[in-house]
Amino acid sequence: MTHETDLDQFCSALENADVSAARALLLRDPRLAVAVLPDDWPVFLLQSVYPKAEIIDLMIEHGANPNVRNARGETLLHLTGDPDAIRKLVSVGADINALDHQGHTPMMAHAPYPETGPDAIYTLWTEGADSTIEGHDGETVFTLLPEGALYDQLRHTLSGNN
């Protein structure tokens, strides 16, 4: 059984993007890679806050599922806007068009966020995401994008090459 202190230390290593601490803890207890926090949040999804491709690799090597979901059906691709993490996740088998419980793909999940959304959406698209998928209410990444020149350019890019 995973000791709570090990889990706390592992979460801290993930939150601090501390590769060497994460590696040492996974070597001591590989089950940390698939641990679930008391609130039913898979530890792997902590990589959404401070993603690090090397830690994602370590966790996958120790059994983490790149398609693990939270209670809303979101995968790490729905949650992280980091282009390097997105590319890493796709390279290890994450479902680029995974649908959450609203029927939203990762591209759709990032649409409302101006800080990370455009880069995340463009990266997902270049990695093969389908921008034409509709959510449960008929929405698409195009209808979820805010107004503005940056988003108009993104709409043009996504629609012109899909």
Backbone as ProteinMPNN parsed JSONL, in Angstrom:
{"seq_chain_A": "MTHETDLDQFCSALENADVSAARALLLRDPRLAVAVLPDDWPVFLLQSVYPKAEIIDLMIEHGANPNVRNARGETLLHLTGDPDAIRKLVSVGADINALDHQGHTPMMAHAPYPETGPDAIYTLWTEGADSTIEGHDGETVFTLLPEGALYDQLRHTLSGNN", "coords_chain_A": {"N_chain_A": [[0.833, -1.176, 0.0], [0.495, 2.247, -0.763], [2.185, 4.645, 1.069], [0.869, 7.413, 2.833], [2.584, 9.555, 3.282], [4.509, 9.156, 1.306], [2.908, 9.577, -0.942], [2.167, 12.239, -0.534], [4.703, 13.427, -0.726], [5.298, 12.755, -3.355], [3.308, 14.117, -4.777], [4.104, 16.704, -4.146], [6.593, 16.736, -5.434], [5.702, 16.572, -8.081], [4.232, 18.94, -8.289], [6.267, 20.761, -8.036], [7.738, 20.266, -10.23], [9.916, 18.563, -9.977], [12.083, 16.524, -11.141], [14.087, 14.661, -10.329], [13.32, 14.013, -7.684], [10.758, 12.957, -8.17], [11.481, 10.74, -9.728], [13.015, 9.226, -7.863], [11.075, 8.643, -5.917], [9.239, 7.16, -7.449], [10.818, 4.977, -8.084], [11.063, 3.855, -5.592], [8.387, 3.316, -5.003], [6.487, 2.26, -7.392], [3.723, 2.325, -7.701], [2.822, 4.849, -7.189], [2.575, 6.237, -9.542], [0.095, 5.615, -10.524], [-1.613, 6.353, -8.59], [-4.479, 7.614, -6.79], [-5.851, 10.548, -5.602], [-7.397, 11.457, -2.418], [-9.703, 12.882, -3.132], [-10.585, 11.668, -5.393], [-9.081, 12.396, -7.607], [-6.938, 11.595, -10.147], [-3.47, 11.16, -9.684], [-1.772, 11.493, -11.859], [-2.947, 13.536, -13.317], [-2.123, 15.82, -12.052], [-0.07, 16.801, -13.477], [-1.094, 18.7, -15.087], [-0.826, 21.218, -14.057], [1.924, 21.992, -13.604], [3.42, 20.98, -16.001], [5.79, 18.566, -17.125], [7.683, 17.084, -19.48], [9.542, 15.023, -19.03], [8.762, 14.011, -16.551], [6.227, 13.113, -17.173], [6.951, 11.028, -18.918], [8.31, 9.35, -17.042], [6.189, 8.665, -15.342], [4.483, 7.312, -17.12], [6.163, 5.169, -17.805], [6.053, 3.845, -15.406], [3.51, 2.881, -15.274], [1.345, 4.689, -15.478], [-1.651, 5.791, -17.034], [-2.076, 7.416, -20.04], [-4.543, 8.288, -20.751], [-6.136, 8.539, -18.531], [-8.891, 9.649, -16.556], [-10.622, 12.385, -14.937], [-13.339, 13.063, -12.628], [-15.059, 14.498, -14.262], [-14.605, 13.485, -16.689], [-12.419, 14.405, -18.028], [-9.24, 14.327, -19.631], [-5.63, 14.499, -19.33], [-4.907, 15.915, -21.582], [-7.092, 17.595, -21.915], [-6.667, 19.333, -19.867], [-4.057, 20.458, -19.701], [-2.285, 23.184, -21.051], [0.178, 23.286, -22.115], [2.349, 23.186, -24.795], [4.593, 21.407, -25.17], [4.049, 19.35, -23.341], [1.628, 18.479, -24.399], [2.441, 17.461, -26.905], [4.131, 15.395, -25.988], [2.283, 13.775, -24.58], [0.6, 12.933, -26.683], [2.466, 11.467, -28.114], [2.815, 9.273, -26.47], [0.464, 7.949, -26.62], [-1.928, 9.225, -25.829], [-5.367, 9.967, -26.24], [-6.181, 12.066, -28.641], [-8.572, 13.148, -29.413], [-10.295, 12.72, -27.311], [-13.364, 12.578, -25.575], [-14.918, 14.517, -23.096], [-17.342, 14.498, -20.383], [-19.142, 16.368, -21.314], [-18.994, 16.09, -23.932], [-16.879, 17.38, -25.028], [-13.869, 17.876, -26.767], [-10.26, 17.873, -26.228], [-9.364, 20.179, -27.657], [-11.657, 21.775, -27.661], [-12.0, 22.155, -24.939], [-9.93, 23.886, -24.344], [-10.573, 26.209, -25.665], [-11.894, 28.524, -24.385], [-9.837, 29.851, -23.007], [-7.721, 32.425, -23.024], [-5.035, 32.703, -22.257], [-3.653, 30.266, -22.568], [-5.053, 28.805, -24.42], [-4.963, 29.347, -27.389], [-2.313, 28.446, -28.144], [-2.393, 25.802, -27.189], [-4.573, 24.74, -28.642], [-3.683, 25.057, -31.299], [-1.4, 23.409, -31.221], [-2.57, 20.903, -30.622], [-4.092, 20.617, -32.955], [-2.041, 20.528, -34.947], [-0.973, 18.137, -34.221], [-2.885, 16.384, -35.009], [-5.559, 16.545, -34.136], [-9.132, 16.64, -34.461], [-10.964, 19.239, -35.615], [-13.614, 19.43, -36.195], [-15.37, 18.0, -34.648], [-18.363, 17.706, -32.782], [-19.783, 18.838, -29.729], [-22.025, 17.676, -27.096], [-24.099, 19.515, -27.216], [-23.968, 20.457, -29.766], [-21.923, 22.249, -30.136], [-18.726, 23.415, -31.338], [-15.121, 23.596, -31.58], [-14.827, 25.953, -32.965], [-17.135, 27.471, -32.386], [-16.823, 27.861, -29.708], [-14.601, 29.417, -29.365], [-13.436, 32.633, -28.339], [-14.215, 36.004, -29.498], [-12.192, 38.028, -31.692], [-9.08, 39.163, -33.18], [-6.863, 37.371, -32.966], [-8.181, 34.952, -32.499], [-9.747, 34.806, -34.756], [-7.781, 34.384, -36.674], [-6.895, 31.878, -35.827], [-9.266, 30.387, -36.193], [-9.395, 30.547, -38.996], [-7.051, 29.167, -39.731], [-7.594, 26.584, -38.674], [-9.924, 25.857, -40.047], [-9.19, 25.983, -42.704], [-7.468, 23.906, -43.3], [-8.511, 21.449, -42.628]], "CA_chain_A": [[0.0, 0.0, 0.0], [1.244, 3.487, -0.839], [2.121, 5.423, 2.298], [0.375, 8.769, 2.601], [3.712, 10.477, 3.201], [5.08, 8.997, -0.035], [1.999, 10.225, -1.876], [2.329, 13.681, -0.334], [6.01, 13.805, -1.286], [5.218, 12.623, -4.809], [2.516, 15.261, -5.245], [4.962, 17.88, -4.025], [7.582, 16.649, -6.521], [5.01, 16.908, -9.325], [3.879, 20.359, -8.256], [7.503, 21.531, -8.171], [8.419, 19.771, -11.437], [11.185, 18.033, -9.485], [12.262, 15.247, -11.836], [14.87, 13.697, -9.55], [12.509, 13.534, -6.558], [9.713, 12.089, -8.736], [12.13, 9.484, -10.122], [13.374, 8.475, -6.656], [9.846, 8.146, -5.292], [8.681, 6.109, -8.304], [11.665, 3.789, -7.931], [10.727, 3.269, -4.288], [7.02, 2.793, -5.056], [5.942, 2.534, -8.729], [2.273, 2.527, -7.652], [2.533, 6.279, -7.115], [2.227, 6.714, -10.893], [-1.329, 5.361, -10.78], [-2.345, 6.685, -7.363], [-5.627, 8.516, -6.871], [-5.939, 11.358, -4.389], [-8.645, 11.227, -1.677], [-10.856, 13.495, -3.808], [-10.742, 10.905, -6.642], [-8.306, 13.033, -8.672], [-5.742, 10.807, -10.459], [-2.22, 11.897, -9.499], [-1.223, 11.819, -13.18], [-3.523, 14.793, -13.788], [-1.413, 16.949, -11.457], [0.832, 17.318, -14.502], [-1.756, 19.794, -15.792], [-0.443, 22.491, -13.469], [3.327, 22.24, -13.931], [3.786, 19.804, -16.803], [7.191, 18.332, -17.446], [7.689, 15.903, -20.344], [10.335, 13.952, -18.415], [7.951, 13.399, -15.491], [5.19, 12.346, -17.874], [7.613, 9.78, -19.331], [8.537, 8.516, -15.858], [4.915, 8.134, -14.865], [4.029, 6.316, -18.104], [7.035, 3.994, -17.622], [5.662, 3.168, -14.169], [2.14, 2.382, -15.352], [0.285, 5.687, -15.619], [-2.422, 5.729, -18.27], [-2.169, 8.775, -20.58], [-5.953, 8.605, -20.975], [-6.874, 8.519, -17.27], [-9.864, 10.757, -16.518], [-11.152, 12.839, -13.662], [-14.78, 12.821, -12.497], [-15.752, 15.167, -15.369], [-14.242, 12.805, -17.926], [-11.314, 15.104, -18.678], [-7.907, 13.737, -19.629], [-4.592, 15.515, -19.192], [-4.951, 16.775, -22.773], [-8.123, 18.617, -21.673], [-6.287, 20.184, -18.754], [-2.791, 21.177, -19.849], [-2.128, 24.011, -22.245], [1.598, 23.31, -22.46], [2.578, 22.487, -26.073], [5.522, 20.27, -25.033], [3.319, 18.271, -22.663], [0.645, 17.955, -25.357], [3.159, 16.601, -27.87], [4.584, 14.206, -25.253], [1.119, 12.93, -24.32], [0.187, 12.307, -27.956], [3.493, 10.486, -28.493], [2.691, 8.076, -25.631], [-0.824, 7.297, -26.837], [-3.124, 9.925, -25.349], [-6.417, 10.121, -27.246], [-6.205, 13.488, -28.976], [-9.97, 13.557, -29.591], [-11.074, 12.186, -26.192], [-14.53, 13.385, -25.208], [-15.268, 14.555, -21.683], [-18.766, 14.23, -20.182], [-19.92, 17.344, -22.084], [-18.729, 15.832, -25.345], [-15.83, 18.292, -25.466], [-12.518, 17.383, -27.031], [-9.264, 18.773, -25.639], [-9.367, 21.474, -28.349], [-12.819, 22.522, -27.189], [-11.766, 22.505, -23.539], [-8.976, 25.004, -24.276], [-11.067, 27.365, -26.424], [-12.21, 29.757, -23.643], [-8.72, 30.342, -22.206], [-6.814, 33.203, -23.868], [-3.631, 32.575, -21.836], [-3.047, 29.024, -23.074], [-5.896, 28.185, -25.431], [-4.499, 29.351, -28.78], [-1.161, 27.554, -28.331], [-2.83, 24.416, -26.977], [-5.419, 24.34, -29.772], [-2.838, 24.919, -32.496], [-0.564, 22.212, -31.041], [-3.441, 19.733, -30.79], [-4.44, 20.53, -34.377], [-0.875, 20.061, -35.706], [-0.752, 16.734, -33.848], [-3.908, 15.554, -35.635], [-6.899, 16.656, -33.559], [-10.221, 16.93, -35.391], [-11.65, 20.463, -35.183], [-15.026, 19.406, -36.613], [-16.172, 17.224, -33.694], [-19.372, 18.489, -32.07], [-20.126, 18.457, -28.36], [-23.401, 17.208, -26.897], [-25.042, 20.578, -27.574], [-23.683, 20.898, -31.123], [-20.837, 23.213, -30.191], [-17.426, 22.981, -31.868], [-14.051, 24.496, -31.164], [-15.052, 27.246, -33.622], [-18.177, 28.24, -31.689], [-16.38, 28.115, -28.34], [-13.523, 30.408, -29.36], [-13.874, 34.021, -28.173], [-14.045, 36.89, -30.649], [-10.942, 38.783, -31.718], [-8.192, 38.905, -34.316], [-6.087, 36.146, -32.735], [-9.074, 33.807, -32.649], [-10.129, 34.756, -36.172], [-6.656, 33.738, -37.361], [-6.934, 30.468, -35.436], [-10.409, 29.801, -36.914], [-9.007, 30.424, -40.391], [-6.066, 28.076, -39.824], [-8.238, 25.297, -38.403], [-10.921, 25.519, -41.076], [-8.589, 25.912, -44.035], [-6.646, 22.718, -43.521], [-9.079, 20.276, -41.976]], "C_chain_A": [[0.884, 1.248, 0.0], [1.067, 4.26, 0.467], [1.697, 6.846, 1.964], [1.527, 9.757, 2.488], [4.401, 10.371, 1.849], [4.216, 9.707, -1.07], [2.105, 11.743, -1.761], [3.638, 14.171, -0.945], [5.978, 13.753, -2.811], [4.417, 13.786, -5.399], [3.334, 16.54, -5.197], [6.015, 17.892, -5.139], [6.94, 17.026, -7.853], [4.711, 18.401, -9.381], [5.096, 21.264, -8.406], [8.307, 21.139, -9.408], [9.815, 19.249, -11.096], [11.382, 16.611, -10.023], [13.003, 14.24, -10.969], [14.087, 13.167, -8.348], [11.408, 12.597, -7.061], [10.297, 10.731, -9.105], [12.432, 8.624, -8.896], [12.133, 7.875, -5.993], [9.205, 7.042, -6.12], [9.517, 4.83, -8.234], [11.355, 3.077, -6.62], [9.339, 2.639, -4.31], [6.382, 3.16, -6.396], [4.436, 2.782, -8.743], [1.877, 3.998, -7.54], [2.085, 6.828, -8.46], [0.745, 6.548, -11.197], [-2.198, 5.678, -9.562], [-3.485, 7.658, -7.658], [-5.706, 9.24, -5.532], [-7.279, 11.111, -3.689], [-9.889, 11.831, -2.341], [-11.127, 12.862, -5.178], [-10.045, 11.538, -7.839], [-7.078, 12.162, -8.944], [-4.478, 11.661, -10.355], [-1.627, 12.318, -10.843], [-1.722, 13.173, -13.677], [-2.914, 16.021, -13.113], [-0.426, 17.56, -12.458], [0.185, 18.439, -15.314], [-1.291, 21.152, -15.284], [0.987, 22.879, -13.845], [3.846, 21.071, -14.751], [5.276, 19.754, -17.122], [7.239, 17.021, -18.221], [8.446, 14.735, -19.713], [9.557, 13.255, -17.298], [6.808, 12.603, -16.113], [5.762, 11.009, -18.33], [7.801, 8.832, -18.149], [7.239, 7.873, -15.38], [4.356, 7.078, -15.812], [4.845, 5.039, -17.951], [6.647, 3.179, -16.398], [4.164, 2.862, -14.115], [1.032, 3.399, -15.476], [-0.37, 5.569, -16.992], [-2.557, 7.147, -18.822], [-3.607, 9.22, -20.847], [-6.794, 8.552, -19.694], [-7.727, 9.783, -17.194], [-10.213, 11.141, -15.088], [-12.664, 12.599, -13.653], [-15.597, 13.48, -13.605], [-15.402, 14.547, -16.73], [-13.085, 13.456, -18.667], [-10.017, 14.307, -18.556], [-6.893, 14.858, -19.428], [-4.552, 16.43, -20.415], [-6.024, 17.854, -22.649], [-7.613, 19.699, -20.716], [-5.003, 20.975, -18.935], [-2.76, 21.958, -21.148], [-0.7, 24.057, -22.732], [1.868, 22.522, -23.745], [3.526, 21.289, -25.968], [4.838, 19.083, -24.364], [2.294, 17.653, -23.607], [1.322, 17.018, -26.344], [3.625, 15.305, -27.21], [3.418, 13.249, -25.025], [0.641, 12.225, -25.581], [1.186, 11.218, -28.338], [3.418, 9.208, -27.666], [1.286, 7.488, -25.669], [-2.042, 7.984, -26.278], [-4.09, 10.128, -26.509], [-6.639, 11.608, -27.508], [-7.62, 14.032, -29.16], [-10.877, 13.013, -28.488], [-12.21, 13.146, -25.846], [-14.737, 13.342, -23.701], [-16.783, 14.35, -21.561], [-19.681, 15.242, -20.87], [-19.797, 17.089, -23.584], [-17.66, 16.745, -25.905], [-14.509, 17.563, -25.665], [-11.524, 18.273, -26.284], [-9.218, 20.139, -26.33], [-10.502, 22.353, -27.825], [-12.616, 22.992, -25.741], [-10.849, 23.716, -23.41], [-9.501, 26.281, -24.911], [-11.311, 28.62, -25.577], [-11.015, 30.43, -22.955], [-7.69, 31.087, -23.051], [-5.336, 33.044, -23.507], [-2.956, 31.375, -22.486], [-3.797, 28.433, -24.255], [-5.356, 28.19, -26.846], [-3.32, 28.418, -29.028], [-1.565, 26.09, -28.188], [-3.645, 23.924, -28.171], [-4.581, 24.127, -31.029], [-1.969, 23.662, -32.398], [-1.395, 20.951, -31.221], [-3.781, 19.533, -32.262], [-3.259, 20.006, -35.199], [-0.553, 18.601, -35.397], [-1.856, 15.814, -34.361], [-5.3, 15.624, -35.057], [-7.904, 17.09, -34.621], [-11.02, 18.133, -34.884], [-13.136, 20.468, -35.539], [-15.929, 18.631, -35.658], [-17.125, 18.162, -32.961], [-19.609, 17.922, -30.682], [-21.582, 18.04, -28.279], [-24.452, 18.235, -27.291], [-24.767, 21.16, -28.952], [-22.553, 21.905, -31.247], [-19.564, 22.581, -30.758], [-16.361, 23.914, -31.309], [-14.27, 25.882, -31.759], [-16.07, 28.091, -32.862], [-17.773, 28.583, -30.26], [-15.261, 29.148, -28.254], [-14.089, 31.809, -29.153], [-13.686, 34.804, -29.476], [-12.688, 37.584, -30.557], [-10.035, 38.305, -32.834], [-7.401, 37.605, -34.159], [-6.95, 34.914, -32.988], [-9.581, 33.685, -34.082], [-9.033, 34.069, -36.986], [-6.643, 32.235, -37.057], [-8.091, 29.753, -36.137], [-10.041, 29.56, -38.386], [-8.035, 29.263, -40.598], [-6.748, 26.723, -39.684], [-9.204, 24.904, -39.516], [-10.306, 25.34, -42.45], [-7.845, 24.637, -44.318], [-7.225, 21.48, -42.878], [-9.784, 19.372, -42.94]], "O_chain_A": [[1.903, 1.291, 0.688], [-0.055, 4.498, 0.913], [2.107, 7.411, 0.95], [1.465, 10.694, 1.692], [4.835, 11.382, 1.296], [4.736, 10.363, -1.973], [2.129, 12.448, -2.77], [3.672, 15.21, -1.605], [6.562, 14.607, -3.478], [4.814, 14.367, -6.409], [3.262, 17.364, -6.108], [6.294, 18.942, -5.719], [7.555, 17.717, -8.666], [4.919, 19.043, -10.411], [4.973, 22.404, -8.853], [9.421, 21.621, -9.61], [10.772, 19.471, -11.839], [10.911, 15.636, -9.438], [12.593, 13.083, -10.881], [14.184, 11.982, -8.03], [11.151, 11.559, -6.45], [9.692, 9.695, -8.833], [12.138, 7.428, -8.889], [12.153, 6.723, -5.559], [8.679, 6.081, -5.558], [8.976, 3.727, -8.317], [11.381, 1.849, -6.548], [9.119, 1.579, -3.725], [5.804, 4.238, -6.533], [3.918, 3.381, -9.686], [0.72, 4.348, -7.773], [1.304, 7.777, -8.516], [0.199, 7.262, -12.038], [-3.373, 5.314, -9.514], [-3.457, 8.411, -8.632], [-5.638, 8.622, -4.47], [-8.208, 10.602, -4.316], [-11.001, 11.345, -2.133], [-11.813, 13.448, -6.015], [-10.394, 11.237, -8.98], [-6.245, 12.001, -8.052], [-4.434, 12.77, -10.888], [-1.039, 13.394, -10.947], [-1.001, 13.879, -14.382], [-3.158, 17.146, -13.549], [-0.002, 18.704, -12.298], [0.849, 19.062, -16.143], [-1.359, 22.139, -16.017], [1.223, 23.977, -14.35], [4.626, 20.259, -14.253], [5.918, 20.778, -17.356], [6.881, 15.969, -17.692], [8.033, 13.583, -19.85], [9.681, 12.043, -17.119], [6.464, 11.528, -15.621], [5.127, 9.97, -18.149], [7.487, 7.645, -18.247], [7.202, 6.686, -15.056], [3.816, 6.065, -15.366], [4.286, 3.942, -17.964], [6.878, 1.971, -16.35], [3.615, 2.615, -13.042], [-0.133, 3.014, -15.573], [0.295, 5.28, -17.986], [-3.104, 8.011, -18.136], [-3.856, 10.391, -21.134], [-8.022, 8.524, -19.761], [-7.345, 10.841, -17.694], [-10.113, 10.335, -14.162], [-13.201, 11.993, -14.581], [-16.725, 13.059, -13.863], [-15.844, 15.022, -17.776], [-12.8, 13.098, -19.81], [-9.735, 13.698, -17.524], [-7.261, 16.031, -19.364], [-4.198, 17.602, -20.293], [-5.875, 18.929, -23.229], [-8.075, 20.839, -20.754], [-4.872, 22.064, -18.374], [-3.156, 21.463, -22.203], [-0.391, 24.792, -23.67], [1.639, 21.313, -23.781], [3.292, 20.263, -26.607], [5.029, 17.94, -24.777], [2.112, 16.436, -23.614], [0.84, 15.913, -26.592], [3.524, 14.233, -27.807], [3.548, 12.046, -25.251], [0.313, 11.039, -25.542], [0.793, 10.161, -28.832], [3.903, 8.164, -28.103], [0.947, 6.632, -24.852], [-3.114, 7.381, -26.248], [-3.673, 10.426, -27.628], [-7.219, 12.313, -26.683], [-7.84, 15.24, -29.071], [-12.081, 12.858, -28.693], [-12.032, 14.363, -25.829], [-14.734, 12.269, -23.097], [-17.438, 14.055, -22.561], [-20.88, 14.994, -20.995], [-20.412, 17.779, -24.397], [-17.536, 16.88, -27.122], [-14.094, 16.747, -24.841], [-11.908, 19.319, -25.761], [-9.049, 21.157, -25.659], [-10.309, 23.543, -27.578], [-13.017, 24.097, -25.378], [-10.98, 24.49, -22.462], [-8.916, 27.345, -24.708], [-10.957, 29.71, -26.025], [-11.185, 31.498, -22.368], [-6.873, 30.458, -23.723], [-4.472, 33.231, -24.364], [-1.804, 31.466, -22.91], [-3.234, 27.643, -25.013], [-5.289, 27.13, -27.467], [-3.316, 27.675, -30.01], [-1.134, 25.241, -28.968], [-3.428, 22.813, -28.655], [-4.753, 23.135, -31.736], [-1.819, 22.933, -33.379], [-0.965, 20.023, -31.906], [-3.761, 18.407, -32.759], [-3.441, 19.14, -36.054], [0.063, 17.91, -36.208], [-1.783, 14.599, -34.175], [-6.159, 14.833, -35.447], [-7.565, 17.813, -35.557], [-11.674, 18.053, -33.844], [-13.842, 21.422, -35.213], [-17.145, 18.613, -35.849], [-16.749, 19.267, -32.569], [-19.633, 16.709, -30.478], [-22.293, 18.051, -29.283], [-25.569, 17.873, -27.659], [-25.269, 22.235, -29.283], [-22.255, 22.367, -32.349], [-19.36, 21.37, -30.667], [-16.673, 24.902, -30.644], [-13.935, 26.884, -31.127], [-15.883, 29.298, -32.712], [-18.33, 29.507, -29.667], [-15.004, 29.695, -27.182], [-15.121, 32.143, -29.734], [-13.075, 34.317, -30.428], [-12.114, 37.707, -29.475], [-10.191, 37.205, -33.362], [-7.283, 36.829, -35.107], [-6.506, 33.952, -33.615], [-9.818, 32.578, -34.565], [-9.321, 33.271, -37.878], [-6.403, 31.421, -37.95], [-7.92, 28.636, -36.624], [-10.338, 28.505, -38.945], [-8.186, 28.475, -41.532], [-6.509, 25.818, -40.483], [-9.283, 23.731, -39.882], [-10.852, 24.612, -43.279], [-7.609, 24.312, -45.482], [-6.485, 20.536, -42.604], [-10.317, 18.337, -42.539]]}, "name": "protein", "num_of_chains": 1, "seq": "MTHETDLDQFCSALENADVSAARALLLRDPRLAVAVLPDDWPVFLLQSVYPKAEIIDLMIEHGANPNVRNARGETLLHLTGDPDAIRKLVSVGADINALDHQGHTPMMAHAPYPETGPDAIYTLWTEGADSTIEGHDGETVFTLLPEGALYDQLRHTLSGNN"}
